[in-house]
Each structure stands twice: as C-alpha cells, then as structure tokens.
C-alpha cells in the first residue's frame, strides 16, 4: 500500500463504517417492506400537502395507499408538465414543499424529442447520494482490492443549459460527483471539466489521458458503450497517446474547445510510454491491461445493453462487472447486490413504488400492485412517487422480477414500454429483438453488438436488419437465424410468418463503423450525452419496403 493510501486509511475507515451501517439498515428494511413503504408514503404526502399538486389532489386528507391511488391518477411526464413548468419558472411550491428550491434540474431525453426537466431538491439529491453509497460500499465489500484506489468516472456536465431562473440543467451525475464525500472525490482521476467537452473523440481521449498513468481500480459509467469508446479512442490515437505520456502533454484530437484537462498537470513518463509500446507491439492494439489493474467495472448491463458485454470482454478481459441498477434522472429504483446480473433489489427507502402488470399496460385505468405483492417471473411497468415532487409517475420501464429479498422484489430492466413494433399485429418488443439476435449470433458463431431492426411495409411486410459487414460473417444466414429465433420468442410473430402475412427478415449490409458514426451524429444533433444515449435496436416507425 502506498503512502497516500496509508494516510487516508483512518478517514476511509470512518466513512466506510458509516456506509456499512447504512447498508445494514437498508438490507434490514426489506424484511418489512410493507411498513417501510407505508411510512414513506405518509411522509411524502405530509411534506407535499401544501404544494400546488398536493392541494389539487387533496394530499392533506389521504392516509392509505388505497386512498392515494383513488385520488391521484397515474401520469406521465406530459401529464405533470404544467407543474414542472411552474417550477422551472420559479414557482417552486408547484411541486416542492415550502421553502425548498431545486439545486438543479436533471435533464433527460423525452419521448417527444423535447427534453424532460426533473427537479432536484436537496432531499432528492441526498437520497440519490445515499443510494450510490449503498451500491458502492457493497461492491467494495465484495472486491476489497478496489479500496482506496483511483476511480475513473465517465459522466456528463451538471450545467448544459440554464432554467429561466438561472438554475443549472444537465446531468445529475455531475452534481452527485461534486457533492460526493471528500474521501471519494480524492480518488477521482478525471477533472469535472472533462464532462464539458462536446467533441466525442476529444472527450474520451482526454478522460483516458487523465487516467492512464494512475492505478485505476474502478471504471464507472452508465452506458457500457462509453467504456468501449474510451478504449477504442485510445486505440485509434495510440501513437498520439504514447507521445503525450512520454512528454507529459495533452493533445486531444478533434475539438476540445480548451476545456477538460487543460488545468491538469502531467509529468513526463517515458517508462509508461515504453510499456504501452511494448503492449501494443505484443498484442497488436492498445488494451487496458497495458496500464491498469482494474478491480471491477460498473455500468448498465440489462435490456439491450447486454449486447455490449462480449466486446467489453474482448477489451477488458475477465474483470468483474456490477450493474449500477435501474437508475434514471427521476431516481434510483434498484440496488444490485451481486456481479454478473442486471437485477437489483427495489429501492424502497427512497421511492414509494407501484407496479402495473405488463398485460394491463394499455388499459385505460390499469391496476397497480405494491412492491410486496409482486410475483417472481412476472413482468411489470414501474410507477413511483418520490422527493422530486412527482407522484404516481409512470416511468414506463418494463421490468421482470427474478427473486425476492425479504418482502421486496429483485428485478431487472427489460425495455422502455414504447419500444414495441407492431407491423401486422406481432407486437415485437426490443427485448425480444435483442434476445433473438443474441441466440442467432451464438448459433452463427458471430459477434454482434450493434444492429438495427426496422419494420418495412410492402406487399408482404417484413423486418429489415441493418448490420455492418464483417469478414467471415454471412449476413443472409444471420438474418435467417434471427427470423427463426423471433418466431420462437414471439408467438404472434410466428403466426404472422406461418400465414405469410409477414415476410422473412432481410439483411442490409452497412460499411464498418456506419452505426457508430450514425450514433455520434444523433448525439450531436440532439445535443445529448453519450453516457445517456441508448442505441435503438428496434425502430418502431415503419419504413417503405422493397417488393420481392
């Protein structure tokens, strides 16, 4: 252990002891889920009774979950938008208790193309920070070799624009990183300014340059594609990177705009530069093992993002992976407790949770079930109420219950509810498309981490598979295998294929890198964030197809 880690041990021990106590209390709460959820609901109702939303829905008179459900209709962001707009304009009591004002607005993409603005009052920021601490202490307990070693985070800027009253609007991860415990912040290797770099190549290069000379133990980001792009950017600019390491400089490609890493001092490190050159010469490309001894990776692995795992393994080798849980701008809704699974236990201490059975999603007034009443193996859509001031908010995230912890469900994210294509009544979901491709690729012996499946209308409708050319990949066979697997996963798809109402999947070959370039262009066009962007494997808009 180096001198710095030795000096930090007493502070880290105290912080770790507090975090372990929090984790113990959190785990114990799941033995009495019904009581914890009931107490939280009453606390939320009492705190927000004086808000405009609370007055409009009679919060002061509500006592039970049944009364709450009867008084407050389920709603989407669009349904709550008038209240959110009032908060944005400075009328904070539209959603927040008297005397509270947001620290910022967490900005995320909306279903209509307009961004969503989620209020982040102090109480919400506090429970989000606690959720990350619960997650972090558990993964460090499982992987103690990461303790007190550097952390590389890939996140986005807290301030991307301003609200009408001048409050920052951006990524809540920026706020949480800034407000993290001092002992944790000391472990960060990437300066916050790096999140402000707009050019993807410049941003990823700068992040890698900031961390390459450090003993990084933990790489954490939301989207696994960010970890892949980090290393692939280093591979694409390996000669430049080796020269920067040797000279103690930072010369990112692209347009860094003068931000991110310019204020960070680098020392010339010819020994590391030689080690990088030796590794590249030996392996034919730059790999993380040439410069890091990682303890674990943390990022999403559920739903469609599981397709990135084979490429991660190619780059990072057998490094343990911990899913970060069902996490959104609106809150943390699960806390994974083990490696190698996207499933996490419900975060019942920060959110009052309800679940719509998947088969009832499109009902005019769908029923909801409390967290303690869910069945293992069933699928649901998540509804929450929490300290954002949003109540009975239908997140429209589809989850599957995989187990139970005490009275609480352990669930995994599957897909967003709108990711369903319905060309001829087959109701094909993105989750089914991804799972079918995983099986088809296994059968074909092909590595596939990006593709796009789109419904096409023609005399005989069909799905078009847009996929990049790769040496040795038989696209016609892969499309045929995908078609077979879709039939096996979706009985309506099979029925339509059997009756010739739906034609077979047709492949469209793309040049190598085409999908990645299209993704970067989309991020720039939407002024979005690469860490938040989720590749769409299944498009729901219908294209004009070609007649066979």
C-alpha positions as a printed NumPy array, in Angstrom:
array([[  0.   ,   0.   ,   0.   ],
       [  1.444,   3.44 ,  -0.954],
       [  1.921,   6.337,   1.48 ],
       [ -1.18 ,   8.192,   0.323],
       [ -3.422,   5.193,   0.913],
       [ -1.822,   4.651,   4.344],
       [ -2.506,   8.262,   5.375],
       [ -6.106,   8.068,   4.162],
       [ -6.911,   4.813,   5.949],
       [ -8.306,   6.349,   9.194],
       [-10.637,   8.7  ,   7.296],
       [-11.657,   5.923,   4.927],
       [-12.331,   3.562,   7.817],
       [-14.717,   6.066,   9.446],
       [-16.502,   6.762,   6.148],
       [-16.698,   3.05 ,   5.379],
       [-18.104,   2.248,   8.81 ],
       [-20.907,   4.788,   8.299],
       [-21.644,   3.412,   4.826],
       [-21.727,  -0.167,   6.144],
       [-24.237,   0.867,   8.797],
       [-26.385,   2.463,   6.094],
       [-26.181,  -0.74 ,   4.053],
       [-27.159,  -2.856,   7.058],
       [-30.203,  -0.655,   7.707],
       [-31.15 ,  -0.786,   4.024],
       [-30.987,  -4.586,   3.878],
       [-32.957,  -4.88 ,   7.125],
       [-35.694,  -2.655,   5.693],
       [-36.595,  -5.368,   3.186],
       [-37.805,  -7.625,   5.996],
       [-40.683,  -5.153,   6.497],
       [-41.288,  -3.731,   3.039],
       [-44.996,  -3.069,   3.556],
       [-44.329,  -0.984,   6.695],
       [-41.381,   0.906,   5.175],
       [-43.391,   1.784,   2.065],
       [-46.429,   2.842,   4.087],
       [-44.329,   5.086,   6.338],
       [-42.588,   6.657,   3.324],
       [-45.885,   7.351,   1.554],
       [-47.278,   9.132,   4.623],
       [-44.062,  11.167,   4.921],
       [-44.196,  12.16 ,   1.26 ],
       [-47.875,  13.123,   1.427],
       [-47.402,  15.21 ,   4.576],
       [-44.352,  17.013,   3.19 ],
       [-46.059,  17.843,  -0.124],
       [-49.59 ,  18.572,   1.12 ],
       [-49.033,  22.318,   0.695],
       [-47.742,  22.127,  -2.874],
       [-49.998,  23.032,  -5.776],
       [-50.045,  19.386,  -6.843],
       [-50.763,  18.285,  -3.272],
       [-53.625,  20.743,  -2.877],
       [-55.1  ,  19.822,  -6.253],
       [-55.183,  16.157,  -5.232],
       [-56.177,  16.501,  -1.565],
       [-52.959,  15.153,  -0.014],
       [-53.915,  16.516,   3.421],
       [-56.851,  14.087,   3.599],
       [-55.073,  10.977,   2.307],
       [-53.95 ,   8.309,   4.757],
       [-53.739,   4.945,   2.998],
       [-52.306,   3.589,  -0.261],
       [-55.844,   2.887,  -1.426],
       [-56.939,   6.493,  -0.827],
       [-53.779,   7.732,  -2.551],
       [-54.415,   5.579,  -5.647],
       [-58.031,   6.726,  -5.844],
       [-57.158,  10.422,  -5.538],
       [-54.114,  10.627,  -7.827],
       [-54.348,   9.272, -11.381],
       [-51.33 ,   7.639, -12.952],
       [-49.434,  10.136, -15.057],
       [-46.571,  10.566, -17.497],
       [-44.185,  13.494, -17.749],
       [-46.585,  15.148, -20.182],
       [-49.349,  14.904, -17.572],
       [-47.144,  16.564, -14.922],
       [-45.659,  19.126, -17.324],
       [-47.755,  22.149, -16.166],
       [-46.408,  21.702, -12.628],
       [-42.845,  21.155, -13.856],
       [-43.036,  24.3  , -15.99 ],
       [-44.149,  26.268, -12.938],
       [-41.113,  25.027, -11.004],
       [-38.84 ,  25.885, -13.943],
       [-40.253,  29.423, -13.899],
       [-39.539,  29.829, -10.184],
       [-42.868,  28.83 ,  -8.626],
       [-41.178,  26.062,  -6.692],
       [-44.194,  25.272,  -4.491],
       [-45.968,  23.791,  -7.517],
       [-44.192,  20.507,  -6.689],
       [-41.845,  21.2  ,  -3.764],
       [-42.522,  21.861,  -0.061],
       [-42.49 ,  25.438,   1.2  ],
       [-39.007,  26.888,   1.473],
       [-37.426,  24.311,  -0.856],
       [-35.867,  25.164,  -4.182],
       [-34.15 ,  22.857,  -6.666],
       [-30.393,  22.601,  -6.676],
       [-30.701,  21.953, -10.418],
       [-32.889,  20.24 , -12.987],
       [-31.853,  16.827, -14.206],
       [-32.301,  16.96 , -17.949],
       [-33.014,  13.859, -19.967],
       [-34.47 ,  12.997, -23.365],
       [-38.228,  12.803, -23.661],
       [-40.409,  10.59 , -25.827],
       [-41.48 ,  13.546, -27.993],
       [-37.944,  14.794, -28.672],
       [-38.253,  17.68 , -26.189],
       [-36.066,  17.185, -23.091],
       [-37.551,  16.437, -19.703],
       [-36.581,  18.604, -16.733],
       [-36.727,  16.807, -13.387],
       [-36.475,  18.982, -10.237],
       [-33.583,  18.021,  -7.946],
       [-34.363,  19.421,  -4.474],
       [-31.894,  18.816,  -1.606],
       [-33.815,  15.853,  -0.151],
       [-33.843,  14.072,  -3.515],
       [-30.13 ,  14.74 ,  -4.058],
       [-29.467,  13.348,  -0.579],
       [-31.265,  10.054,  -1.172],
       [-29.622,   9.684,  -4.592],
       [-26.209,  10.167,  -2.976],
       [-27.12 ,   7.63 ,  -0.286],
       [-28.193,   5.146,  -2.96 ],
       [-24.81 ,   5.416,  -4.649],
       [-23.083,   4.961,  -1.297],
       [-25.126,   1.809,  -0.629],
       [-24.2  ,   0.488,  -4.042],
       [-20.553,   1.458,  -3.685],
       [-19.888,   0.021,  -0.252],
       [-21.461,  -3.321,  -1.218],
       [-19.361,  -3.711,  -4.363],
       [-16.199,  -2.705,  -2.439],
       [-17.017,  -5.222,   0.283],
       [-17.176,  -7.838,  -2.477],
       [-13.997,  -6.525,  -4.172],
       [-11.768,  -5.097,  -1.414],
       [ -8.805,  -4.752,  -3.802],
       [-10.542,  -1.633,  -5.122],
       [-10.476,   0.073,  -1.72 ],
       [ -8.715,   3.484,  -1.647],
       [ -7.543,   3.188,  -5.24 ],
       [ -8.285,   5.662,  -8.064],
       [-11.698,   5.814,  -9.728],
       [-12.303,   6.787, -13.354],
       [-15.803,   8.096, -13.98 ],
       [-17.318,   8.908, -17.362],
       [-20.172,  11.32 , -16.784],
       [-21.81 ,  14.427, -18.205],
       [-21.893,  18.068, -17.228],
       [-24.151,  19.321, -14.468],
       [-24.809,  22.528, -16.416],
       [-25.712,  22.125, -20.08 ],
       [-28.194,  24.982, -20.094],
       [-29.965,  27.208, -17.563],
       [-33.529,  27.292, -16.353],
       [-35.451,  30.581, -16.725],
       [-34.383,  31.409, -13.144],
       [-30.724,  30.588, -13.802],
       [-30.534,  27.163, -12.199],
       [-28.307,  24.584, -13.905],
       [-29.961,  21.993, -16.124],
       [-27.912,  18.94 , -17.026],
       [-26.771,  15.605, -15.65 ],
       [-27.467,  14.829, -12.013],
       [-24.296,  12.715, -12.048],
       [-22.338,  15.977, -12.259],
       [-23.998,  17.257,  -9.083],
       [-23.544,  13.957,  -7.246],
       [-19.861,  13.76 ,  -8.195],
       [-19.312,  17.319,  -6.967],
       [-21.13 ,  16.639,  -3.665],
       [-19.61 ,  13.208,  -3.045],
       [-17.703,  12.602,   0.178],
       [-14.284,  14.23 ,   0.151],
       [-12.545,  10.891,   0.664],
       [-14.244,   9.587,  -2.502],
       [-13.559,  12.742,  -4.537],
       [ -9.859,  12.376,  -3.763],
       [ -9.946,   9.084,  -5.67 ],
       [-11.339,  10.619,  -8.883],
       [ -8.781,  10.888, -11.703],
       [-10.856,  12.864, -14.224],
       [-11.473,  16.601, -13.6  ],
       [-15.134,  17.726, -13.776],
       [-14.249,  19.985, -16.722],
       [-13.758,  16.918, -18.929],
       [-17.53 ,  16.371, -18.883],
       [-17.972,  19.69 , -20.701],
       [-16.057,  18.629, -23.834],
       [-18.512,  18.304, -26.709],
       [-16.412,  16.512, -29.312],
       [-16.628,  12.744, -28.543],
       [-13.076,  11.901, -29.659],
       [-11.597,  14.794, -27.694],
       [-13.621,  13.92 , -24.61 ],
       [-12.764,  10.224, -24.5  ],
       [ -9.108,  10.905, -25.317],
       [ -8.868,  13.47 , -22.515],
       [-10.503,  11.124, -19.997],
       [ -8.131,   8.3  , -20.938],
       [ -5.105,  10.613, -20.816],
       [ -6.116,  11.781, -17.322],
       [ -6.364,   8.213, -16.041],
       [ -3.766,   6.237, -17.965],
       [ -0.884,   6.956, -15.569],
       [ -2.922,   6.245, -12.429],
       [ -3.518,   2.935, -10.651],
       [ -7.204,   2.929, -11.655],
       [ -9.177,   0.218,  -9.88 ],
       [-12.74 ,   1.21 , -10.757],
       [-14.168,   2.354, -14.081],
       [-17.734,   3.548, -13.694],
       [-20.188,   4.903, -16.228],
       [-23.855,   4.485, -17.079],
       [-23.586,   3.078, -20.582],
       [-21.116,   0.262, -21.354],
       [-20.601,   1.725, -24.816],
       [-18.785,   4.601, -23.092],
       [-16.194,   2.223, -21.629],
       [-15.772,   0.656, -25.069],
       [-15.423,   4.042, -26.788],
       [-12.853,   5.103, -24.195],
       [-10.512,   2.262, -25.132],
       [-11.3  ,   2.34 , -28.851],
       [-10.463,   6.06 , -28.885],
       [ -7.109,   5.222, -27.318],
       [ -6.562,   2.54 , -29.947],
       [ -7.399,   4.939, -32.773],
       [ -4.929,   7.505, -31.451],
       [ -2.366,   5.208, -29.846],
       [  0.689,   6.926, -31.316],
       [ -0.512,  10.338, -30.117],
       [ -1.329,   8.914, -26.675],
       [  2.099,   7.292, -26.237],
       [  3.764,  10.572, -27.23 ],
       [  1.635,  12.541, -24.75 ],
       [  2.507,  10.098, -21.955],
       [  6.219,  10.311, -22.76 ],
       [  6.216,  14.131, -22.98 ],
       [  3.763,  14.887, -20.151],
       [  1.372,  16.654, -22.52 ],
       [ -2.293,  16.555, -23.529],
       [ -3.047,  16.989, -27.234],
       [ -6.535,  15.591, -27.847],
       [ -7.839,  15.042, -31.373],
       [-10.928,  16.827, -32.52 ],
       [-12.269,  19.988, -30.902],
       [-11.718,  20.052, -27.141],
       [-12.703,  23.696, -27.01 ],
       [ -9.985,  24.475, -24.457],
       [-11.885,  22.642, -21.725],
       [-11.315,  19.482, -19.784],
       [ -7.88 ,  18.541, -18.583],
       [ -6.202,  21.806, -19.596],
       [ -5.876,  22.672, -15.893],
       [ -4.42 ,  19.253, -15.041],
       [ -0.642,  18.888, -14.791],
       [  1.036,  15.844, -16.324],
       [  4.544,  14.568, -15.69 ],
       [  6.612,  13.033, -18.459],
       [  6.535,   9.252, -18.02 ],
       [  8.871,   7.582, -20.55 ],
       [  8.738,   4.282, -18.635],
       [  4.955,   4.032, -19.058],
       [  5.275,   5.082, -22.708],
       [  7.698,   2.201, -23.309],
       [  5.327,  -0.201, -21.535],
       [  2.465,   0.936, -23.767],
       [  4.589,   0.491, -26.883],
       [  5.603,  -2.995, -25.752],
       [  1.979,  -3.95 , -25.131],
       [  0.818,  -2.631, -28.492],
       [  3.664,  -4.472, -30.245],
       [  2.832,  -7.705, -28.419],
       [ -0.991,  -7.627, -28.713],
       [ -1.404,  -5.633, -31.907],
       [ -3.515,  -2.941, -30.207],
       [ -3.742,  -0.884, -27.021],
       [ -5.583,  -2.712, -24.211],
       [ -6.493,  -1.704, -20.638],
       [ -4.247,  -4.374, -19.16 ],
       [ -1.232,  -2.494, -20.532],
       [ -1.778,   0.284, -17.988],
       [ -4.455,  -0.66 , -15.412],
       [ -5.14 ,  -3.421, -12.902],
       [ -8.909,  -2.988, -12.636],
       [-10.819,  -4.403,  -9.67 ],
       [-14.232,  -4.093, -11.356],
       [-16.379,  -2.213, -13.88 ],
       [-19.766,  -0.689, -13.078],
       [-22.36 ,   0.148, -15.739],
       [-25.748,  -0.932, -17.025],
       [-25.951,  -4.499, -18.317],
       [-29.715,  -5.021, -18.581],
       [-32.062,  -4.875, -21.533],
       [-30.424,  -4.101, -24.849],
       [-27.147,  -3.038, -23.216],
       [-26.226,  -6.664, -22.568],
       [-25.166,  -6.85 , -26.213],
       [-22.074,  -4.792, -25.405],
       [-20.715,  -7.351, -22.938],
       [-18.849,  -9.539, -25.495],
       [-16.941,  -6.502, -26.784],
       [-16.191,  -5.422, -23.22 ],
       [-14.724,  -8.848, -22.552],
       [-12.543,  -8.55 , -25.66 ],
       [-11.128,  -5.265, -24.407],
       [-11.069,  -5.649, -20.626],
       [-10.749,  -9.391, -20.166],
       [-12.275, -11.167, -17.146],
       [-12.795,  -8.05 , -14.993],
       [-15.871,  -8.37 , -12.719],
       [-18.877,  -6.278, -13.769],
       [-21.526,  -4.861, -11.415],
       [-24.69 ,  -3.409, -12.918],
       [-25.456,   0.042, -11.474],
       [-29.182,  -0.685, -11.201],
       [-32.368,   0.796, -12.592],
       [-31.251,   4.397, -12.446],
       [-32.835,   7.374, -14.176],
       [-32.989,  11.148, -13.904],
       [-36.144,  10.576, -11.861],
       [-34.451,   8.407,  -9.23 ],
       [-32.685,   5.208,  -8.287],
       [-35.165,   2.337,  -8.271],
       [-32.967,  -0.708,  -7.64 ],
       [-29.665,  -1.552,  -5.989],
       [-27.785,  -4.561,  -7.434],
       [-26.065,  -6.631,  -4.748],
       [-24.065,  -9.09 ,  -6.89 ],
       [-21.905,  -9.219, -10.024],
       [-22.984, -10.637, -13.35 ],
       [-26.686,  -9.779, -13.192],
       [-28.738,  -6.713, -14.154],
       [-31.162,  -7.447, -11.308],
       [-31.241,  -5.352,  -8.146],
       [-33.42 ,  -5.153,  -5.078],
       [-36.124,  -2.468,  -5.101],
       [-35.043,   0.851,  -3.554],
       [-37.958,   1.025,  -1.136],
       [-36.402,   3.61 ,   1.207],
       [-36.241,   6.388,  -1.415],
       [-39.356,   5.76 ,  -3.539],
       [-42.933,   4.716,  -2.961],
       [-43.259,   2.077,  -5.676],
       [-46.227,   0.641,  -7.563],
       [-46.187,  -1.807, -10.447],
       [-48.565,  -2.212, -13.392],
       [-48.839,  -5.846, -14.564],
       [-47.394,  -5.933, -18.089],
       [-50.59 ,  -7.346, -19.562],
       [-52.534,  -4.328, -18.239],
       [-50.194,  -1.608, -19.544],
       [-52.586,  -0.389, -22.249],
       [-55.729,  -0.49 , -20.11 ],
       [-57.463,   2.913, -19.787],
       [-57.059,   2.735, -15.992],
       [-54.564,  -0.036, -15.263],
       [-54.39 ,  -1.585, -11.794],
       [-51.208,  -1.32 ,  -9.744],
       [-49.636,  -3.605,  -7.173],
       [-47.449,  -2.645,  -4.191],
       [-43.837,  -3.789,  -4.025],
       [-44.523,  -6.589,  -1.537],
       [-47.196,  -8.177,  -3.761],
       [-45.187,  -8.947,  -6.9  ],
       [-44.617, -12.466,  -8.247],
       [-41.266, -13.895,  -9.284],
       [-41.122, -14.433, -13.046],
       [-43.807, -11.854, -13.852],
       [-43.224,  -8.625, -15.786],
       [-44.411,  -5.186, -14.707],
       [-44.164,  -1.481, -15.513],
       [-42.792,   0.735, -12.769],
       [-44.661,   3.644, -11.168],
       [-43.059,   5.832,  -8.486],
       [-43.603,   8.725,  -6.097],
       [-40.564,  10.377,  -4.526],
       [-38.811,  13.561,  -3.401],
       [-38.728,  15.067,  -6.904],
       [-42.329,  16.083,  -6.182],
       [-43.591,  13.698,  -8.854],
       [-46.372,  11.37 ,  -7.685],
       [-47.749,   8.216,  -9.316],
       [-45.41 ,   8.878, -12.221],
       [-45.482,   6.104, -14.798],
       [-41.828,   5.623, -15.763],
       [-42.959,   3.12 , -18.426],
       [-39.92 ,   0.927, -17.776],
       [-40.633,  -2.774, -18.181],
       [-39.045,  -4.962, -15.508],
       [-39.012,  -8.668, -14.694],
       [-38.994,  -9.936, -11.109],
       [-36.211, -12.503, -10.758],
       [-36.18 , -13.127,  -6.996],
       [-37.152, -11.717,  -3.629],
       [-35.178, -10.243,  -0.747],
       [-37.366, -10.456,   2.31 ],
       [-40.667,  -8.909,   1.267],
       [-39.149,  -6.937,  -1.622],
       [-38.826,  -7.787,  -5.309],
       [-35.469,  -8.153,  -7.016],
       [-35.985,  -7.093, -10.619],
       [-34.148,  -6.483, -13.888],
       [-34.805,  -3.838, -16.508],
       [-36.057,  -5.166, -19.852],
       [-37.024,  -2.204, -22.036],
       [-38.923,   1.032, -22.326],
       [-42.59 ,   0.467, -22.966],
       [-42.641,   2.324, -26.256],
       [-40.002,   0.06 , -27.799],
       [-42.597,  -2.158, -29.45 ],
       [-43.095,  -2.59 , -33.191],
       [-46.463,  -3.751, -34.44 ],
       [-46.41 ,  -4.108, -38.22 ],
       [-49.03 ,  -6.857, -38.601],
       [-50.158,  -7.426, -35.002],
       [-46.972,  -9.194, -33.865],
       [-46.186,  -6.641, -31.072],
       [-42.46 ,  -7.267, -31.259],
       [-40.52 ,  -5.769, -28.348],
       [-36.951,  -4.508, -28.368],
       [-36.136,  -7.012, -25.64 ],
       [-37.282,  -9.848, -27.902],
       [-35.269,  -8.49 , -30.828],
       [-32.101,  -8.303, -28.737],
       [-32.572, -11.742, -27.219],
       [-33.278, -13.247, -30.652],
       [-30.105, -11.689, -32.047],
       [-28.069, -12.989, -29.118],
       [-29.294, -16.521, -29.839],
       [-28.867, -16.161, -33.605],
       [-25.336, -14.805, -33.219],
       [-24.435, -17.695, -30.904],
       [-25.698, -20.183, -33.479],
       [-23.827, -18.425, -36.281],
       [-20.646, -18.049, -34.254],
       [-20.72 , -14.309, -34.934],
       [-20.043, -11.412, -32.549],
       [-22.81 ,  -8.805, -32.838],
       [-23.036,  -5.767, -30.591],
       [-24.883,  -3.286, -32.82 ],
       [-27.701,  -3.707, -35.274],
       [-30.989,  -2.032, -36.199],
       [-34.204,  -3.902, -36.914],
       [-36.944,  -1.889, -38.611],
       [-40.429,  -2.823, -39.788],
       [-40.949,  -2.262, -43.52 ],
       [-44.299,  -2.032, -45.265],
       [-44.563,  -3.762, -48.639],
       [-46.962,  -6.132, -50.372],
       [-45.671,  -8.655, -47.883],
       [-44.378,  -6.653, -44.865],
       [-41.079,  -7.652, -43.312],
       [-38.33 ,  -6.509, -40.967],
       [-35.081,  -5.083, -42.322],
       [-31.887,  -5.965, -40.462],
       [-29.295,  -3.208, -40.844],
       [-25.908,  -4.568, -39.795],
       [-22.261,  -3.856, -40.575],
       [-20.192,  -6.037, -42.88 ],
       [-17.55 ,  -8.134, -41.136],
       [-15.115, -10.623, -42.653],
       [-16.487, -14.138, -42.432],
       [-19.995, -13.014, -41.45 ],
       [-22.757, -14.499, -43.612],
       [-25.474, -11.857, -43.314],
       [-28.101, -13.897, -45.15 ],
       [-27.659, -16.79 , -42.724],
       [-27.644, -14.465, -39.714],
       [-30.906, -12.873, -40.886],
       [-32.49 , -16.309, -41.384],
       [-31.409, -17.43 , -37.902],
       [-32.731, -14.195, -36.412],
       [-36.055, -14.829, -38.114],
       [-36.212, -18.328, -36.59 ],
       [-35.415, -17.043, -33.121],
       [-38.052, -14.311, -33.365],
       [-40.593, -16.999, -34.206],
       [-39.528, -18.906, -31.106],
       [-39.767, -15.895, -28.798],
       [-42.954, -14.267, -30.089],
       [-45.938, -16.462, -30.927],
       [-47.692, -13.639, -32.792],
       [-44.63 , -13.09 , -34.968],
       [-44.569, -16.827, -35.717],
       [-48.279, -16.815, -36.545],
       [-47.837, -13.95 , -38.978],
       [-44.837, -15.675, -40.589],
       [-46.66 , -19.006, -40.827],
       [-49.613, -17.341, -42.502],
       [-47.345, -15.369, -44.895],
       [-48.709, -12.098, -43.566],
       [-45.126, -11.28 , -42.626],
       [-42.085, -11.984, -44.76 ],
       [-38.656, -13.136, -43.537],
       [-36.07 , -10.75 , -42.127],
       [-33.98 ,  -9.16 , -44.893],
       [-30.388,  -8.017, -44.233],
       [-28.966,  -4.686, -45.351],
       [-25.157,  -4.579, -45.265],
       [-23.519,  -1.419, -43.955],
       [-19.889,  -0.353, -44.086],
       [-17.834,  -0.936, -40.942],
       [-18.357,   1.85 , -38.403],
       [-21.565,   3.147, -40.031],
       [-23.782,   2.568, -36.984],
       [-21.242,   4.111, -34.617],
       [-20.965,   7.208, -36.824],
       [-24.749,   7.491, -37.028],
       [-24.934,   7.272, -33.241],
       [-22.383,  10.096, -32.824],
       [-24.294,  12.23 , -35.356],
       [-27.539,  11.648, -33.469],
       [-25.939,  12.662, -30.16 ],
       [-24.64 ,  15.872, -31.738],
       [-27.962,  16.624, -33.432],
       [-29.918,  16.194, -30.21 ],
       [-27.203,  17.915, -28.166],
       [-27.395,  14.858, -25.982],
       [-24.898,  12.986, -23.854],
       [-23.075,   9.88 , -24.98 ],
       [-23.315,   8.35 , -21.497],
       [-27.086,   8.639, -21.55 ],
       [-27.692,   7.706, -25.178],
       [-29.156,   4.245, -25.688],
       [-28.76 ,   2.674, -29.102],
       [-32.127,   1.727, -30.621],
       [-32.008,  -1.881, -31.762],
       [-35.682,  -1.922, -32.762],
       [-37.244,   1.024, -34.558],
       [-40.979,   1.456, -34.205],
       [-41.57 ,   3.763, -37.183],
       [-42.474,   1.877, -40.35 ],
       [-40.291,   2.388, -43.434],
       [-41.298,   1.83 , -47.041],
       [-40.059,  -1.613, -48.033],
       [-38.994,  -3.086, -51.338],
       [-41.173,  -5.566, -53.168],
       [-39.638,  -9.004, -53.579]])
